[in-house]
Amino acid sequence: MTRSRRVPPAPLAQRDGVDAARLRLPADGVWDTVRDHLVARLAPPAEVIDGMLRDGAFVTADGSPVRPDTPYAPGLWLWFHRDVPPEVPVPFPLDVVHQDGHIVVVDKPHFLATTPRGSHVTETALARLRRDLGLPEIGAAHRLDRLTAGLVLFTVRPGERGAYQSLFAEKRIHKEYEAIAPYDEALALPRTVRSRIEKERGVIAAREVPGEPNAESRIELLEHRAGLGRYRLLPRTGRTHQLRVHMSALGVPIVDDPVYPVVAGPVPDGDFRHPLQLLARVLEFTDPVTGRAHRFVSGRTLAAWPAHQGPTRQGTDTGQ
């Protein structure tokens, strides 16, 4: 009989809006104790693992602490909280545009990651919402880059998350972005850009390569002044950095992009001086659970545009 892979409920509560980490002991393990496996598998040195075991930091599905001499048991689930280093607070508000019993839509500021990743764990939109709204099971239906501002859809109930994620996978959601970039009178717009984009793990920049296109973007010029253009970007697909790659390939890279066309390196935490001038302006879809038609519009503005009058900090839902 095949061993069930169903994950038991987490026995540890979230900490600062962050889930406990979990792991499962391999079925073919050769270790005498759980401790030996943890030392071999996890990054912290043995003395740190030993201290965590003494403190009861690792627990099984029923909440029982793992002891230093607990025998190795193939398939055993364990939970623990990782030691999260202090993070630089992102000093901009995360505005809730809409909230009901199924979804939460927020207007995310620049520099705030959507979900925990890498060195950004507690300073993320997801962790903030769990803390501020008291919704420990809330989850993201999609992601925006940390440097991109605008609308993000979260789901309240885990059992409904797949229905909302399918809106993006099946292209049943309308997304509009706004960007500020150089104006080129020789660039014929509107146009649809199609290319193949690949992103290697550990490499900052995505790149266009030969082959069957997997990325498609509609690029429109809304207006121009003082050498800059205000563009509406309509992604038909969702490749990593797609809009940034396509704008750069057209010769009009988005203002304050630290990666395209030249990689300047990651933006250091705490450096909020030059926000990427890219905004997820519109999300429009029919709710797959309630059937309600939603159209959410970001209330944020992009500071590089000459007519900038200051952010309004309030999104709108025009759904009926």
Secondary structure as UniProt FT lines:
FT   TURN            16..17
FT   STRAND          21..24
FT   TURN            27..28
FT   HELIX           34..41
FT   HELIX           46..54
FT   TURN            55..56
FT   TURN            61..62
FT   TURN            68..69
FT   TURN            74..75
FT   STRAND          77..80
FT   STRAND          95..99
FT   STRAND          103..108
FT   TURN            110..111
FT   TURN            118..119
FT   HELIX           125..133
FT   TURN            136..137
FT   STRAND          139..140
FT   TURN            146..147
FT   STRAND          149..155
FT   HELIX           158..160
FT   HELIX           161..169
FT   TURN            170..171
FT   STRAND          173..182
FT   TURN            185..186
FT   STRAND          191..198
FT   TURN            201..202
FT   STRAND          207..209
FT   STRAND          215..225
FT   TURN            226..227
FT   STRAND          228..235
FT   TURN            240..241
FT   HELIX           242..249
FT   TURN            250..251
FT   TURN            255..256
FT   TURN            269..270
FT   STRAND          278..286
FT   TURN            288..290
FT   STRAND          293..297
FT   TURN            303..304
FT   TURN            306..307
FT   STRAND          316..317
//
